[in-house]
Amino acid sequence: MRSFSRRTARRQLVIWTIGAIIVLMLRFAGSVEPAGAAESAANVDATRITKADQDPANWMTYGRTYSEQRFSPLVRIKVDNAKQLGLAWYADLDTDRGQEATPLVIDGVLYVSTAWSMVKAFDAKTGRLLWSYDPAVPRALGVNGCCDVVNRGVAAWKGKIFIGTFDGRLVALDARTGKQVWSVMTVDPSKPYTITQAPRVIKGRVVIGNSGSEYGVRGYISAYDAETGNLVWRFYTVPGDPSTLASATGSNGTRANAARVRATIGSYRRSWLSTPIPATMYGTTKPPPARNGTMTRSSS
């Protein structure tokens, strides 16, 4: 009973959160209508994202802007009227597993991902379900996730919605219908990789990373052409030839590597703070613990 109550409360919290977002959009930003038949759904490009501060009724990318400050320029919500916020509508999700996505709101349509990498599109004004997509992630793969089968969100670009799936795929959907346009496997499916992060789209390239370092996989970031799904480039966050990394695991090698990392981060930080540069900043995570040269699974 206690477990059921927790699951129910978690699902209701997500439902209420989505409802609160709708209230913010409708009561304080002005009513927005879904794109008409003659318009392109999710018609998002670099110009719109760059000028997001001039378009406060929309939330077009994860973090709202390329700088990902998650700060809304809306000014009509204040301390004295915040009490007017209330539930406008709610929608039951298909799963009571963890929900961590940031919804996108684009031209009157709310796009949100759920657990197991499913995606839904709602009419932002009425809550009517426009379409739903299920990538059919094999449920047996849930064991590969350290922290449930969550998904942080989707990306939008020129009529498409992009989702990274828990089993390592990157999928492009038609923003109007929810139909799959293309799908690519971004990882080695024989290894315990997962994807829970939200993609980003920059200059027509969908950027996506992966998870699984606690299980011994080598992390990397990839960019795919938004139109075709073709791989454009890949950058490994663990440098060098993986077969020779063991030679740098001694204390001296570790200290030298750490010093180089600190120097690089410091250089990027100074450059970023002084003048914005056309770069994508990604954090990396800890390696799994090793004992006597043998990789072991982390319980943390």
C-alpha positions as CSV (number, residue, x, y, z in Angstrom):
1,M,0.0,0.0,0.0
2,R,2.8,2.4,0.8
3,S,4.5,1.7,-2.5
4,F,1.3,2.2,-4.4
5,S,0.7,5.5,-2.6
6,R,4.2,6.8,-3.5
7,R,3.7,5.8,-7.1
8,T,0.3,7.5,-7.2
9,A,1.6,10.7,-5.6
10,R,4.5,10.8,-8.0
11,R,2.2,10.5,-11.0
12,Q,-0.2,13.1,-9.7
13,L,2.8,15.5,-9.1
14,V,3.7,15.2,-12.7
15,I,0.1,15.8,-13.8
16,W,-0.2,18.9,-11.6
17,T,3.1,20.2,-12.9
18,I,2.0,20.0,-16.5
19,G,-1.3,21.7,-15.5
20,A,0.6,24.5,-13.8
21,I,2.6,25.1,-16.9
22,I,-0.5,25.5,-18.9
23,V,-1.9,28.0,-16.4
24,L,1.3,30.1,-16.7
25,M,0.9,30.1,-20.5
26,L,-2.8,30.9,-20.7
27,R,-3.4,33.3,-17.8
28,F,-0.2,35.3,-18.0
29,A,1.3,35.0,-21.4
30,G,-1.9,35.1,-23.5
31,S,-3.9,32.4,-25.2
32,V,-2.1,30.4,-27.8
33,E,-3.6,28.1,-30.4
34,P,-2.2,25.0,-32.0
35,A,-0.6,25.5,-35.4
36,G,-3.2,25.5,-38.2
37,A,-3.3,23.0,-41.1
38,A,-1.4,25.4,-43.3
39,E,1.3,26.0,-40.8
40,S,4.3,23.7,-39.9
41,A,4.1,22.2,-36.4
42,A,7.2,22.8,-34.3
43,N,8.5,25.3,-36.7
44,V,11.7,25.9,-34.7
45,D,15.0,27.1,-36.0
46,A,18.1,28.8,-34.7
47,T,16.6,32.3,-35.3
48,R,13.6,31.5,-33.1
49,I,15.6,30.0,-30.3
50,T,18.2,32.8,-30.4
51,K,15.3,35.3,-30.1
52,A,13.4,33.3,-27.5
53,D,13.3,36.3,-25.1
54,Q,11.1,38.1,-27.6
55,D,8.7,35.1,-27.7
56,P,7.9,34.4,-24.1
57,A,4.7,32.4,-24.9
58,N,6.8,29.6,-26.2
59,W,9.4,27.2,-24.6
60,M,11.1,25.8,-27.7
61,T,14.2,24.0,-26.4
62,Y,15.4,22.3,-23.2
63,G,16.3,25.1,-20.8
64,R,14.3,27.6,-23.0
65,T,17.3,29.2,-24.7
66,Y,20.7,28.0,-25.9
67,S,22.2,29.4,-22.7
68,E,19.8,27.1,-20.8
69,Q,19.2,29.6,-18.0
70,R,15.6,28.2,-17.6
71,F,14.5,31.7,-16.7
72,S,11.2,33.0,-18.2
73,P,11.0,36.7,-19.2
74,L,7.3,36.7,-18.3
75,V,6.6,39.6,-15.8
76,R,2.9,39.3,-15.1
77,I,3.4,36.5,-12.5
78,K,4.2,38.3,-9.2
79,V,4.1,37.6,-5.5
80,D,0.7,39.1,-5.1
81,N,-1.0,37.2,-7.9
82,A,0.8,33.8,-7.7
83,K,-2.1,32.6,-5.6
84,Q,-4.3,32.8,-8.7
85,L,-2.5,29.9,-10.3
86,G,-4.5,26.7,-10.5
87,L,-5.1,23.5,-12.4
88,A,-6.3,24.1,-15.9
89,W,-6.3,20.5,-17.1
90,Y,-4.5,17.2,-16.5
91,A,-3.7,14.1,-18.4
92,D,-2.9,10.6,-17.1
93,L,0.3,9.2,-18.3
94,D,0.9,5.7,-19.5
95,T,3.3,4.8,-16.7
96,D,3.8,5.5,-13.0
97,R,7.6,5.2,-13.3
98,G,9.8,8.2,-12.8
99,Q,8.9,11.4,-14.7
100,E,11.7,14.1,-15.1
101,A,11.0,15.7,-18.5
102,T,10.8,19.4,-19.2
103,P,7.9,19.9,-21.6
104,L,8.2,22.1,-24.7
105,V,5.5,24.5,-25.6
106,I,5.5,25.6,-29.3
107,D,2.8,27.5,-31.0
108,G,0.0,26.1,-28.8
109,V,1.2,22.5,-28.6
110,L,2.8,20.9,-25.5
111,Y,5.3,18.2,-26.3
112,V,6.5,16.0,-23.4
113,S,8.4,12.8,-22.9
114,T,7.6,10.3,-20.2
115,A,9.2,7.2,-18.7
116,W,10.3,4.5,-21.2
117,S,11.0,7.3,-23.7
118,M,7.4,7.7,-24.8
119,V,6.3,11.1,-26.2
120,K,3.0,12.9,-26.2
121,A,1.6,16.0,-27.8
122,F,-1.2,17.9,-26.2
123,D,-3.3,20.9,-27.2
124,A,-1.9,23.4,-24.7
125,K,-5.3,25.2,-24.3
126,T,-7.6,22.2,-23.8
127,G,-5.3,19.3,-22.9
128,R,-6.6,17.3,-25.8
129,L,-4.2,14.5,-26.7
130,L,-3.0,15.1,-30.3
131,W,-0.8,12.1,-30.6
132,S,1.3,9.6,-28.7
133,Y,4.4,7.7,-29.6
134,D,5.9,4.6,-27.9
135,P,9.4,3.5,-29.1
136,A,8.7,0.1,-27.5
137,V,11.8,0.0,-25.4
138,P,12.3,-3.6,-24.2
139,R,11.3,-3.6,-20.5
140,A,14.1,-6.1,-19.6
141,L,16.6,-3.3,-20.3
142,G,15.5,-1.4,-17.3
143,V,18.2,-3.1,-15.3
144,N,20.8,-1.0,-17.2
145,G,19.6,2.2,-15.6
146,C,21.1,3.5,-12.4
147,C,18.1,5.8,-11.6
148,D,15.0,4.4,-13.2
149,V,13.8,4.6,-16.9
150,V,13.3,8.3,-16.9
151,N,13.6,10.7,-19.8
152,R,14.5,14.4,-19.5
153,G,12.8,15.8,-22.6
154,V,12.6,16.2,-26.3
155,A,14.0,18.6,-28.9
156,A,12.2,20.4,-31.8
157,W,13.5,21.5,-35.1
158,K,11.8,22.4,-38.4
159,G,8.7,20.2,-38.1
160,K,10.3,17.4,-36.2
161,I,10.5,16.2,-32.6
162,F,13.6,14.3,-31.5
163,I,13.7,11.8,-28.6
164,G,16.7,9.8,-27.2
165,T,15.4,6.4,-26.1
166,F,16.5,4.4,-23.1
167,D,17.9,1.6,-25.3
168,G,20.2,4.0,-27.1
169,R,18.3,5.1,-30.2
170,L,17.8,8.6,-31.5
171,V,14.3,9.0,-33.1
172,A,12.9,11.8,-35.3
173,L,9.1,12.2,-35.2
174,D,6.8,14.2,-37.4
175,A,5.7,17.0,-35.1
176,R,2.2,17.1,-36.5
177,T,1.4,13.4,-36.5
178,G,3.8,11.7,-34.2
179,K,4.9,9.3,-36.9
180,Q,8.5,8.1,-37.0
181,V,10.6,9.8,-39.7
182,W,13.9,8.1,-39.0
183,S,15.6,6.2,-36.2
184,V,19.3,5.4,-35.6
185,M,21.0,3.3,-33.0
186,T,23.6,5.5,-31.4
187,V,25.3,3.0,-29.1
188,D,26.6,-0.6,-29.1
189,P,23.4,-2.5,-28.0
190,S,25.5,-5.3,-26.6
191,K,26.8,-3.0,-23.9
192,P,24.8,-1.4,-21.0
193,Y,24.5,2.0,-22.5
194,T,21.3,4.1,-21.9
195,I,20.0,7.5,-22.9
196,T,17.9,9.6,-20.6
197,Q,19.0,13.1,-21.6
198,A,17.2,15.5,-23.8
199,P,18.8,16.1,-27.3
200,R,19.8,19.6,-28.5
201,V,19.7,20.8,-32.1
202,I,22.3,23.2,-33.3
203,K,22.6,24.3,-36.9
204,G,20.6,21.4,-38.1
205,R,22.5,18.8,-36.1
206,V,20.9,16.8,-33.3
207,V,23.4,16.4,-30.5
208,I,23.1,13.5,-28.1
209,G,25.2,11.8,-25.5
210,N,24.7,8.6,-23.4
211,S,24.9,7.1,-19.9
212,G,26.4,4.0,-18.4
213,S,29.9,4.8,-17.1
214,E,29.0,3.2,-13.8
215,Y,28.7,-0.1,-15.8
216,G,32.1,0.3,-17.6
217,V,31.1,1.8,-21.0
218,R,33.0,4.6,-22.7
219,G,31.0,7.8,-23.1
220,Y,30.8,10.0,-26.1
221,I,28.8,12.8,-27.8
222,S,27.4,12.4,-31.3
223,A,25.8,14.8,-33.8
224,Y,23.3,13.6,-36.4
225,D,21.8,15.4,-39.4
226,A,18.3,16.5,-38.4
227,E,16.9,15.7,-41.9
228,T,18.5,12.4,-42.7
229,G,19.7,10.9,-39.4
230,N,23.2,10.5,-40.7
231,L,26.1,10.6,-38.3
232,V,28.0,13.9,-38.7
233,W,30.6,13.6,-35.9
234,R,31.4,11.9,-32.7
235,F,33.5,13.1,-29.8
236,Y,34.7,10.7,-27.0
237,T,34.6,12.3,-23.5
238,V,37.2,9.7,-22.4
239,P,40.3,10.6,-24.5
240,G,42.7,8.3,-26.2
241,D,42.7,4.7,-27.3
242,P,40.6,2.8,-24.8
243,S,43.1,-0.2,-25.1
244,T,45.9,1.9,-23.8
245,L,44.1,3.8,-21.0
246,A,45.3,1.3,-18.4
247,S,48.8,2.7,-18.7
248,A,47.6,6.0,-17.3
249,T,45.9,4.6,-14.2
250,G,48.9,4.9,-11.9
251,S,48.9,7.7,-9.4
252,N,51.3,9.9,-11.5
253,G,49.1,9.4,-14.6
254,T,46.0,10.2,-12.7
255,R,47.4,13.4,-11.3
256,A,48.7,14.5,-14.7
257,N,45.3,13.8,-16.3
258,A,43.5,15.6,-13.6
259,A,45.8,18.6,-14.0
260,R,45.1,18.7,-17.7
261,V,41.4,18.5,-17.2
262,R,41.4,21.3,-14.6
263,A,43.5,23.5,-16.9
264,T,41.1,22.9,-19.8
265,I,38.0,23.6,-17.8
266,G,39.5,26.8,-16.5
267,S,40.3,27.9,-20.0
268,Y,36.8,27.2,-21.3
269,R,35.3,28.9,-18.2
270,R,37.2,32.1,-18.7
271,S,36.4,32.1,-22.5
272,W,32.7,31.4,-21.9
273,L,32.3,34.0,-19.2
274,S,34.1,36.8,-21.1
275,T,32.6,36.2,-24.6
276,P,30.0,33.6,-25.6
277,I,31.4,31.1,-28.1
278,P,29.7,28.7,-30.5
279,A,30.3,25.6,-28.4
280,T,28.3,23.0,-26.6
281,M,29.4,22.5,-23.0
282,Y,29.0,18.9,-21.6
283,G,29.9,17.6,-18.2
284,T,31.4,14.2,-17.7
285,T,31.0,11.7,-14.9
286,K,33.1,9.6,-12.6
287,P,34.5,6.2,-13.9
288,P,33.4,3.1,-12.1
289,P,35.5,1.9,-9.2
290,A,38.4,-0.5,-10.1
291,R,39.9,-3.1,-7.9
292,N,43.1,-4.8,-8.8
293,G,42.8,-3.6,-12.4
294,T,39.3,-5.2,-12.7
295,M,36.3,-3.0,-13.5
296,T,33.4,-3.5,-11.1
297,R,29.9,-2.3,-11.2
298,S,29.1,0.7,-8.9
299,S,26.2,0.5,-6.5
300,S,26.1,4.3,-6.2
